[in-house]
């Protein structure tokens, strides 16, 4: 049982760190390059504006769904899923 708990935490921790890095990228990384992104236009709007106004929020929602699905998969594989 201890081996399963350690493997479960290891996989959960890895997933958490990946999501944290992606969150930091979409929260801060994209916005550091706003001036360069503003040279690209999408539907007449500069990409930097779009990423600040909508893109990061969309990325966060997608990340939530991915995290939830992956965590559920990890829980089921390790035998700790809630029924």
N, CA and C of each residue as an Amber inpcrd file, in Angstrom:
protein
   249
   0.8280000  -1.2060000   0.0000000   0.0000000   0.0000000   0.0000000
   0.8630000   1.2570000   0.0000000   1.9840000   1.2220000   0.7210000
   2.8710000   2.3770000   0.7920000   3.4480000   2.7080000  -0.5830000
   3.7760000   1.6740000  -1.3730000   4.3360000   1.8930000  -2.7130000
   3.3240000   2.6060000  -3.5870000   2.0600000   2.1990000  -3.5270000
   1.0120000   2.8500000  -4.3020000   0.8440000   4.2990000  -3.8860000
   0.9020000   4.5580000  -2.5910000   0.7350000   5.9330000  -2.1040000
   1.8850000   6.8190000  -2.5850000   3.0960000   6.2820000  -2.5590000
   4.2470000   7.0600000  -3.0230000   4.1720000   7.3090000  -4.5280000
   3.7840000   6.2950000  -5.2940000   3.6500000   6.4560000  -6.7450000
   2.5270000   7.4300000  -7.0700000   1.4320000   7.3340000  -6.3240000
   0.3150000   8.2530000  -6.5410000   0.7530000   9.6910000  -6.2800000
   1.4470000   9.9180000  -5.1690000   1.8930000  11.2760000  -4.8590000
   2.9170000  11.7680000  -5.8720000   3.7930000  10.8860000  -6.3230000
   4.7950000  11.2690000  -7.3130000   4.1300000  11.7260000  -8.6090000
   3.1580000  10.9660000  -9.0800000   2.4560000  11.3250000 -10.3210000
   1.6210000  12.5860000 -10.1320000   0.9600000  12.7130000  -8.9830000
   0.1560000  13.9010000  -8.6980000   1.0410000  15.1360000  -8.5940000
   2.1640000  14.9930000  -7.9330000   3.1030000  16.1080000  -7.7830000
   3.6540000  16.5600000  -9.1250000   3.9910000  15.6120000  -9.9920000
   4.4800000  15.9540000 -11.3350000   3.4230000  16.7220000 -12.1120000
   2.1910000  16.2440000 -12.0720000   1.0970000  16.9320000 -12.7560000
   0.9170000  18.3410000 -12.2050000   0.9830000  18.4780000 -10.8880000
   0.8240000  19.7860000 -10.2520000   1.9050000  20.7560000 -10.7220000
   3.1680000  20.3040000 -10.7600000   4.2660000  21.1840000 -11.1830000
   4.1390000  21.5850000 -12.6440000   3.7160000  20.6660000 -13.4900000
   3.5130000  20.9990000 -14.9000000   2.4440000  22.0700000 -15.0370000
   1.3420000  21.9020000 -14.3240000   0.2620000  22.8940000 -14.3960000
   0.6990000  24.2420000 -13.8170000   1.4970000  24.2150000 -12.7710000
   1.9920000  25.4610000 -12.1870000   2.8950000  26.2040000 -13.1620000
   3.7430000  25.4800000 -13.8650000   4.6210000  26.1060000 -14.8560000
   3.7950000  26.6920000 -15.9960000   2.8040000  25.9490000 -16.4780000
   1.9290000  26.4760000 -17.5340000   1.1650000  27.7040000 -17.0510000
   0.6800000  27.6530000 -15.8120000  -0.0300000  28.8060000 -15.2550000
   0.8800000  30.0290000 -15.2290000   2.1100000  29.8630000 -14.7540000
   3.0530000  30.9850000 -14.6900000   3.3460000  31.5220000 -16.0840000
   3.4770000  30.6350000 -17.0640000   3.7220000  31.0770000 -18.4340000
   2.5680000  31.9300000 -18.9500000   1.3340000  31.4560000 -18.7830000
   0.1910000  32.2110000 -19.2910000  -0.1160000  33.4400000 -18.4390000
   0.2820000  33.4450000 -17.1750000   0.0420000  34.6000000 -16.3100000
   1.0710000  35.6950000 -16.5280000   2.3310000  35.3100000 -16.6450000
   3.4050000  36.2910000 -16.6980000   4.1840000  36.2640000 -18.0080000
   4.5250000  35.0750000 -18.4650000   5.3810000  34.9390000 -19.6450000
   4.8330000  35.6060000 -20.8810000   3.5820000  35.3440000 -21.1950000
   2.9530000  35.9430000 -22.3750000   2.9720000  37.4590000 -22.2730000
   2.7120000  37.9950000 -21.1000000   2.5760000  39.4330000 -20.9340000
   3.9090000  40.1690000 -21.0010000   5.0110000  39.4530000 -20.7820000
   6.3300000  40.0770000 -20.9360000   6.6200000  40.4020000 -22.3980000
   5.9810000  39.6750000 -23.3070000   6.2350000  39.8430000 -24.7330000
   5.0770000  40.5200000 -25.4610000   4.3120000  41.3220000 -24.7540000
   3.1430000  41.9700000 -25.3390000   3.5120000  42.8610000 -26.5190000
   4.5760000  43.6120000 -26.4120000   4.9470000  44.5170000 -27.5110000
   5.2730000  43.7330000 -28.7790000   5.9930000  42.6340000 -28.6500000
   6.3030000  41.8180000 -29.8160000   5.0520000  41.1330000 -30.3570000
   4.1710000  40.6920000 -29.4510000   2.9370000  40.0300000 -29.8840000
   1.9780000  40.9960000 -30.5660000   2.0580000  42.2760000 -30.2220000
   1.1530000  43.2610000 -30.8210000   1.4150000  43.4700000 -32.3020000
   2.5340000  43.0160000 -32.8230000   2.7940000  43.1300000 -34.2610000
   1.9840000  42.1170000 -35.0580000   1.4670000  41.0880000 -34.3870000
   0.6360000  40.0700000 -35.0390000  -0.8290000  40.4470000 -34.8300000
  -1.5990000  40.4480000 -35.9020000  -3.0210000  40.8150000 -35.8320000
  -3.8960000  39.5820000 -36.0470000  -4.9320000  39.4530000 -35.2120000
  -5.9440000  38.4060000 -35.3580000  -7.3020000  39.0930000 -35.3560000
  -8.0170000  38.9540000 -36.4530000  -9.3220000  39.6010000 -36.6200000
  -9.2340000  41.1070000 -36.3500000  -8.1260000  41.7070000 -36.7140000
  -7.9510000  43.1400000 -36.5530000  -7.4610000  43.5800000 -35.1840000
  -7.3590000  42.6520000 -34.2450000  -6.8830000  42.9930000 -32.9060000
  -5.4380000  42.5270000 -32.7530000  -4.6220000  43.3040000 -32.0610000
  -3.2490000  42.8490000 -31.8170000  -3.2430000  41.6200000 -30.9020000
  -2.3700000  40.6670000 -31.1950000  -2.3320000  39.4180000 -30.4400000
  -2.0260000  39.6570000 -28.9630000  -1.1790000  40.6270000 -28.6410000
  -0.8720000  40.9370000 -27.2440000  -2.1130000  41.3560000 -26.4770000
  -2.9400000  42.1960000 -27.0970000  -4.1930000  42.6160000 -26.4770000
  -5.1120000  41.4190000 -26.2700000  -5.2210000  40.5720000 -27.3030000
  -6.0890000  39.4130000 -27.2160000  -5.6380000  38.4710000 -26.1030000
  -4.3290000  38.2080000 -26.0180000  -3.8350000  37.2940000 -24.9870000
  -4.0610000  37.8600000 -23.5940000  -3.9300000  39.1780000 -23.4290000
  -4.1490000  39.7840000 -22.1150000  -5.6280000  39.7780000 -21.7540000
  -6.4880000  40.0350000 -22.7390000  -7.9130000  40.1660000 -22.4600000
  -8.6450000  38.8190000 -22.4020000  -8.3200000  37.9090000 -23.3080000
  -9.0860000  36.6670000 -23.4010000  -8.2330000  35.4070000 -23.3830000
  -7.1100000  35.4460000 -24.0510000  -6.3160000  34.2360000 -24.2540000
  -5.8850000  33.5560000 -22.9730000  -5.4040000  34.3260000 -22.0110000
  -4.9610000  33.7280000 -20.7540000  -6.1210000  33.0970000 -20.0060000
  -7.2610000  33.7520000 -20.0100000  -8.4340000  33.2020000 -19.3200000
  -8.8910000  31.8990000 -19.9600000  -8.8860000  31.8580000 -21.2780000
  -9.2620000  30.6260000 -21.9810000  -8.2730000  29.5180000 -21.6480000
  -6.9830000  29.8570000 -21.6310000  -5.9560000  28.8650000 -21.3040000
  -6.1690000  28.3170000 -19.8930000  -6.5300000  29.1760000 -18.9330000
  -6.7510000  28.7270000 -17.5570000  -7.9160000  27.7480000 -17.4740000
  -8.9950000  28.0240000 -18.1750000 -10.1590000  27.1320000 -18.1470000
  -9.8050000  25.7880000 -18.7750000  -9.0910000  25.8130000 -19.8920000
  -8.6680000  24.5670000 -20.5340000  -7.7490000  23.7800000 -19.5980000
  -6.8460000  24.4880000 -18.9330000  -5.9450000  23.8310000 -17.9840000
  -6.7120000  23.1570000 -16.8480000  -7.7810000  23.7830000 -16.3740000
  -8.5920000  23.1800000 -15.3060000  -9.1950000  21.8500000 -15.7440000
  -9.7340000  21.8300000 -16.9640000 -10.3310000  20.5930000 -17.4650000
  -9.2730000  19.5100000 -17.6650000  -8.1180000  19.8860000 -18.1960000
  -7.0400000  18.9150000 -18.3990000  -6.5550000  18.3780000 -17.0540000
  -6.3530000  19.2740000 -16.0890000  -5.8960000  18.8400000 -14.7690000
  -6.8930000  17.8770000 -14.1380000  -8.1580000  18.2150000 -14.2130000
  -9.1840000  17.3630000 -13.6150000  -9.2070000  15.9840000 -14.2600000
  -9.1350000  15.9330000 -15.5740000  -9.1700000  14.6510000 -16.2830000
  -7.9280000  13.8290000 -15.9660000  -6.7610000  14.4380000 -15.9860000
  -5.5230000  13.7110000 -15.6920000  -5.4870000  13.2290000 -14.2450000
  -5.9390000  14.0610000 -13.3080000  -5.9360000  13.6540000 -11.8990000
  -6.9050000  12.5010000 -11.6820000  -8.0410000  12.5510000 -12.3280000
  -9.0050000  11.4480000 -12.2260000  -8.3900000  10.1590000 -12.7700000
  -7.6710000  10.2620000 -13.8790000  -7.0040000   9.1020000 -14.4660000
  -5.9440000   8.5400000 -13.5090000  -5.1510000   9.4110000 -12.9210000
  -4.1320000   8.9730000 -11.9550000  -4.7980000   8.2890000 -10.7650000
  -5.8530000   8.8970000 -10.2420000  -6.5600000   8.3040000  -9.0920000
  -7.0930000   6.9220000  -9.4160000  -7.6870000   6.7590000 -10.5900000
  -8.2340000   5.4450000 -10.9740000  -7.1190000   4.4120000 -11.1420000
  -6.0280000   4.8070000 -11.7650000  -4.9140000   3.8630000 -11.9950000
  -4.2640000   3.4320000 -10.6870000  -4.2640000   4.3220000  -9.7050000
  -3.6290000   4.0010000  -8.4220000  -4.6230000   3.4510000  -7.4000000
  -5.8980000   3.3530000  -7.7780000  -6.8910000   2.7350000  -6.9080000
  -7.3980000   3.6100000  -5.7750000  -7.3540000   4.9240000  -5.9450000
  -7.8450000   5.8190000  -4.8960000  -8.9710000   6.7240000  -5.3860000
  -9.5680000   6.3660000  -6.5100000 -10.6340000   7.1890000  -7.0960000
 -11.8840000   7.1240000  -6.2290000 -12.6040000   8.2330000  -6.2110000
 -13.8880000   8.2590000  -5.5190000 -14.9510000   7.7180000  -6.4590000
 -15.8520000   6.9570000  -5.9250000 -16.9090000   6.3520000  -6.7520000
 -18.0700000   7.2710000  -6.9180000
